Amino acid sequence: MAALWSLLVYALAFSFIFSNVAADDHDPYYASPPPPPPYVYASPPPPPYVYKSPPPPPYIYKSPPPPPYIYKSPPPPPYLYKSPPPPPYIYKSPPPPPYIYKSPPPPPYIYKSPPPPPYVYSSPPPPPYMYKSPPPPPYVYNSPPPPPYMYKSPPPPPYGGKILEGVDREK
């Protein structure tokens, strides 16, 4: 129970210190007012555009999809080595030498049937859909754009520039 209370005290102390450090964002070098609130347009937003024509119907192919290709030859059998596998090597100091098999490696498997031919569709591809209604017109705002914000304080000096007098740079 005492450990729980000590953890609670530590958590409260940490959150108090963190909130004070995080809230200390006061910069004494440049004093300028915050930027203005976001610009509010006098005209309403554009209404959602409603198309006069229905969406395109799904295209239906006149030919069936290609059938799955069936190979005439069986897959290759697993290769069986005539010699036993190498014994596990126990390292003493040098690495093990490469193991040399007494039998030759398996030959490359040659399929007896040709690869599948490319499927040719008997129907033409779908034509591009033509909309009956024109595209939406560009929306024109009735109010002017927001004016550029004018800062009341000068911009900060470049790095290594003149230090402001009367300002303590040490924190």
Secondary structure, DSSP 8 states (H G I E B T S, - for coil): -HHHHHHHHHHHHHHHHHHHHHH----SS------------SS--------SS--------SS--------SS--------SS--------SSS-------SS--------SS--------SS--------SS--------SS--------SS-----TT----TT-----
